[in-house]
Amino acid sequence: MSVLSLLKIQHPIIQAPMVGVSTPELVAAVSNAGALGSLALGASTPVQAEAMIRATRALTSAPFSVNLFCHRPAVADTAREAGWLTQLQPLFAEFGAQPPAQLNEIYDSFLANEDALNVLLKERPAVASFHFGLPPKAWITALKAAGIVTLACVTSVEETLLAEEAGVDALVAQGVEAGGHRGVFDTTQDRLLGTFAVTSLVAHASSLPVIAAGGIMNGAGIAAALQLGASAVQMGTAFILTPESAANAHFRAALLGERAHHTRVSPAISGRPARGMVNRLFDELDALGAGNLPDYPIAYDAAKALAAAASAKGDMDFAVQWAGQGAPLARELPTAKLIEVLMEELRVARGA
């Protein structure tokens, strides 16, 4: 079965799930335009997830996807967390603030949240995708039995084989160019493969449909990915400047400026490697080293508190702004128009 038939979409484009950027309005606009919109539920409680699914469904009758974080649940380490906060104290002091008294696991892994599974089984979104790993095989079986197509983000052949054995329907091959968090299962084993390499390797290793992700911003990029064995592409940064996204004015201005040319992967923001536009937050936290870094997402609690302290004083140079290496190619277009343009560029690139 082709990926278009599997996902019941017209165009080979999936809007990447982006916590803090994806909205029901963006997801619905993508799906209404014939592609696949994706809700980012990784940071949501089951109650919030249910509300977002219903809000999206009120805006579209077309299929859309929901994305879950399947990382190893955080292990609290009071000493390590206190040490990290001590290192951050001078930065908080710069803004007349104190670090949090303690750090928290600000959201649960899907692996530790059966209530979230039950929400999906009740609401039955068309597609569910997994990031950072895989849920139990029994959960994948249950989702598929409920008529939900399952996708897994993979960054290597090893992860591809694990996902295929778990029974998912299709694979998102994520290259290191991608914005936001790396989908790697085990961060100590990240091969840092680029989009073209990982797409080719995954397509060669598996008979499942492959969706290429990372740095793809235009129709020529889509055509190249399809030529390498992908059946569709996943694009995130390309949708940040759409009016339907939740990106604030500062994020949009940064994406349109010089900073878009400077992205970097860092584990120091959240506790897992993620690519974003470099600012003082990246530079200061990277300079501290990862020796005392708390587990993901506990470390993220600290970065968010620091960003809030800076923002309260009018300093936006500590804002978290995830974006991929193709960021300078982002365009300010309504979602429906962007997809129309992408498909015309794809047609031209294919010589049709």
FENMO-V584322 format. One record per residue. N is the residue number from 0. RES is the residue in one small letter. SS is DSSP state (alpha for helix, beta for strand, coil for the rest). PHI is phi in whole degrees, -180 to 180 (* if undefined). Layout:
BEGIN
N_RES_SS_PHI / N_RES_SS_PHI
END
This chain:
BEGIN
0_m_coil_* / 1_s_coil_-72 / 2_v_alpha_-66 / 3_l_alpha_-65 / 4_s_alpha_-69 / 5_l_alpha_-61 / 6_l_alpha_-92 / 7_k_coil_59 / 8_i_coil_-124 / 9_q_coil_-93 / 10_h_coil_-115 / 11_p_coil_-82 / 12_i_beta_-131 / 13_i_beta_-117 / 14_q_beta_-78 / 15_a_coil_-65 / 16_p_coil_-70 / 17_m_coil_-135 / 18_v_coil_-60 / 19_g_coil_89 / 20_v_coil_-120 / 21_s_coil_-66 / 22_t_coil_-132 / 23_p_alpha_-55 / 24_e_alpha_-67 / 25_l_alpha_-66 / 26_v_alpha_-59 / 27_a_alpha_-66 / 28_a_alpha_-64 / 29_v_alpha_-63 / 30_s_alpha_-67 / 31_n_alpha_-67 / 32_a_coil_-88 / 33_g_coil_99 / 34_a_coil_-104 / 35_l_beta_-117 / 36_g_beta_-79 / 37_s_beta_-134 / 38_l_beta_-85 / 39_a_beta_-94 / 40_l_coil_-107 / 41_g_coil_-60 / 42_a_coil_-102 / 43_s_coil_-101 / 44_t_coil_-74 / 45_p_alpha_-56 / 46_v_alpha_-65 / 47_q_alpha_-64 / 48_a_alpha_-61 / 49_e_alpha_-61 / 50_a_alpha_-66 / 51_m_alpha_-69 / 52_i_alpha_-63 / 53_r_alpha_-68 / 54_a_alpha_-65 / 55_t_alpha_-69 / 56_r_alpha_-62 / 57_a_coil_-71 / 58_l_coil_-105 / 59_t_coil_-153 / 60_s_coil_-102 / 61_a_coil_-83 / 62_p_coil_-64 / 63_f_beta_-145 / 64_s_beta_-109 / 65_v_beta_-124 / 66_n_beta_-117 / 67_l_beta_-121 / 68_f_beta_-91 / 69_c_coil_-115 / 70_h_coil_-78 / 71_r_coil_-62 / 72_p_coil_-54 / 73_a_coil_-64 / 74_v_coil_-108 / 75_a_coil_-68 / 76_d_coil_-142 / 77_t_alpha_-56 / 78_a_alpha_-66 / 79_r_alpha_-65 / 80_e_alpha_-66 / 81_a_alpha_-65 / 82_g_alpha_-63 / 83_w_alpha_-65 / 84_l_alpha_-65 / 85_t_alpha_-63 / 86_q_alpha_-65 / 87_l_alpha_-84 / 88_q_alpha_-53 / 89_p_alpha_-61 / 90_l_alpha_-70 / 91_f_alpha_-61 / 92_a_alpha_-61 / 93_e_alpha_-57 / 94_f_coil_-108 / 95_g_coil_66 / 96_a_coil_-125 / 97_q_coil_-108 / 98_p_coil_-62 / 99_p_coil_-58 / 100_a_coil_-65 / 101_q_coil_-153 / 102_l_coil_-106 / 103_n_coil_-125 / 104_e_coil_-79 / 105_i_coil_-73 / 106_y_coil_-155 / 107_d_coil_-84 / 108_s_coil_-70 / 109_f_alpha_-56 / 110_l_alpha_-64 / 111_a_alpha_-111 / 112_n_coil_-139 / 113_e_alpha_-66 / 114_d_alpha_-62 / 115_a_alpha_-66 / 116_l_alpha_-59 / 117_n_alpha_-65 / 118_v_alpha_-62 / 119_l_alpha_-65 / 120_l_alpha_-66 / 121_k_alpha_-80 / 122_e_alpha_-83 / 123_r_coil_51 / 124_p_coil_-62 / 125_a_coil_-63 / 126_v_beta_-139 / 127_a_beta_-127 / 128_s_beta_-120 / 129_f_beta_-120 / 130_h_beta_-126 / 131_f_coil_77 / 132_g_coil_154 / 133_l_coil_-131 / 134_p_coil_-76 / 135_p_coil_-55 / 136_k_alpha_-57 / 137_a_alpha_-63 / 138_w_alpha_-69 / 139_i_alpha_-62 / 140_t_alpha_-61 / 141_a_alpha_-67 / 142_l_alpha_-64 / 143_k_alpha_-66 / 144_a_alpha_-64 / 145_a_coil_-84 / 146_g_coil_86 / 147_i_coil_-97 / 148_v_beta_-75 / 149_t_beta_-115 / 150_l_beta_-122 / 151_a_beta_-127 / 152_c_beta_-79 / 153_v_beta_-131 / 154_t_coil_-125 / 155_s_coil_-160 / 156_v_alpha_-66 / 157_e_alpha_-58 / 158_e_alpha_-68 / 159_t_alpha_-58 / 160_l_alpha_-66 / 161_l_alpha_-65 / 162_a_alpha_-67 / 163_e_alpha_-64 / 164_e_alpha_-66 / 165_a_alpha_-74 / 166_g_coil_99 / 167_v_coil_-69 / 168_d_coil_-89 / 169_a_beta_-157 / 170_l_beta_-122 / 171_v_beta_-101 / 172_a_beta_-87 / 173_q_beta_-99 / 174_g_coil_-88 / 175_v_coil_-67 / 176_e_coil_-71 / 177_a_coil_-64 / 178_g_coil_-79 / 179_g_beta_77 / 180_h_beta_-76 / 181_r_coil_-63 / 182_g_coil_-86 / 183_v_coil_-54 / 184_f_coil_-68 / 185_d_coil_-122 / 186_t_alpha_-65 / 187_t_alpha_-80 / 188_q_alpha_-119 / 189_d_coil_-73 / 190_r_coil_-86 / 191_l_coil_55 / 192_l_coil_-74 / 193_g_coil_-75 / 194_t_alpha_-59 / 195_f_alpha_-65 / 196_a_alpha_-67 / 197_v_alpha_-68 / 198_t_alpha_-63 / 199_s_alpha_-64 / 200_l_alpha_-66 / 201_v_alpha_-67 / 202_a_alpha_-63 / 203_h_alpha_-75 / 204_a_alpha_-87 / 205_s_coil_-134 / 206_s_coil_-91 / 207_l_coil_-74 / 208_p_beta_-60 / 209_v_beta_-116 / 210_i_beta_-116 / 211_a_beta_-85 / 212_a_beta_-140 / 213_g_coil_125 / 214_g_coil_78 / 215_i_coil_-88 / 216_m_coil_-129 / 217_n_coil_-151 / 218_g_alpha_-64 / 219_a_alpha_-64 / 220_g_alpha_-65 / 221_i_alpha_-63 / 222_a_alpha_-60 / 223_a_alpha_-64 / 224_a_alpha_-64 / 225_l_alpha_-65 / 226_q_alpha_-65 / 227_l_coil_-87 / 228_g_coil_116 / 229_a_coil_-74 / 230_s_coil_-99 / 231_a_beta_-163 / 232_v_beta_-128 / 233_q_beta_-115 / 234_m_beta_-129 / 235_g_coil_-115 / 236_t_alpha_-56 / 237_a_alpha_-60 / 238_f_alpha_-100 / 239_i_coil_-65 / 240_l_coil_-85 / 241_t_coil_-68 / 242_p_coil_-65 / 243_e_coil_-82 / 244_s_coil_-79 / 245_a_coil_-94 / 246_a_coil_-59 / 247_n_coil_-81 / 248_a_alpha_-62 / 249_h_alpha_-68 / 250_f_alpha_-61 / 251_r_alpha_-63 / 252_a_alpha_-64 / 253_a_alpha_-63 / 254_l_alpha_-69 / 255_l_coil_-92 / 256_g_coil_-113 / 257_e_alpha_-62 / 258_r_alpha_-63 / 259_a_alpha_-61 / 260_h_alpha_-83 / 261_h_coil_-127 / 262_t_beta_-118 / 263_r_beta_-152 / 264_v_beta_-91 / 265_s_beta_-139 / 266_p_coil_-89 / 267_a_coil_-76 / 268_i_coil_-75 / 269_s_coil_-118 / 270_g_coil_104 / 271_r_coil_-132 / 272_p_coil_-64 / 273_a_beta_-150 / 274_r_beta_-100 / 275_g_beta_-150 / 276_m_beta_-73 / 277_v_coil_-72 / 278_n_coil_-145 / 279_r_alpha_-63 / 280_l_alpha_-58 / 281_f_alpha_-61 / 282_d_alpha_-64 / 283_e_alpha_-69 / 284_l_alpha_-73 / 285_d_alpha_-63 / 286_a_alpha_-66 / 287_l_alpha_-75 / 288_g_coil_81 / 289_a_coil_-103 / 290_g_coil_-61 / 291_n_coil_-105 / 292_l_coil_-65 / 293_p_coil_-67 / 294_d_coil_-63 / 295_y_coil_-71 / 296_p_coil_-97 / 297_i_alpha_-62 / 298_a_alpha_-60 / 299_y_alpha_-63 / 300_d_alpha_-59 / 301_a_alpha_-68 / 302_a_alpha_-63 / 303_k_alpha_-66 / 304_a_alpha_-66 / 305_l_alpha_-66 / 306_a_alpha_-61 / 307_a_alpha_-67 / 308_a_alpha_-64 / 309_a_alpha_-66 / 310_s_alpha_-60 / 311_a_alpha_-62 / 312_k_coil_-101 / 313_g_coil_82 / 314_d_coil_-101 / 315_m_coil_-98 / 316_d_coil_-82 / 317_f_coil_-116 / 318_a_coil_-72 / 319_v_coil_-86 / 320_q_coil_-132 / 321_w_beta_-69 / 322_a_coil_-164 / 323_g_coil_-92 / 324_q_coil_-68 / 325_g_coil_-86 / 326_a_alpha_-51 / 327_p_alpha_-62 / 328_l_alpha_-92 / 329_a_coil_-64 / 330_r_coil_-124 / 331_e_coil_-86 / 332_l_coil_-140 / 333_p_coil_-59 / 334_t_alpha_-55 / 335_a_alpha_-61 / 336_k_alpha_-68 / 337_l_alpha_-59 / 338_i_alpha_-66 / 339_e_alpha_-61 / 340_v_alpha_-65 / 341_l_alpha_-59 / 342_m_alpha_-70 / 343_e_alpha_-69 / 344_e_alpha_-64 / 345_l_alpha_-64 / 346_r_alpha_-61 / 347_v_alpha_-65 / 348_a_alpha_-63 / 349_r_coil_-84 / 350_g_coil_74 / 351_a_coil_-81
END
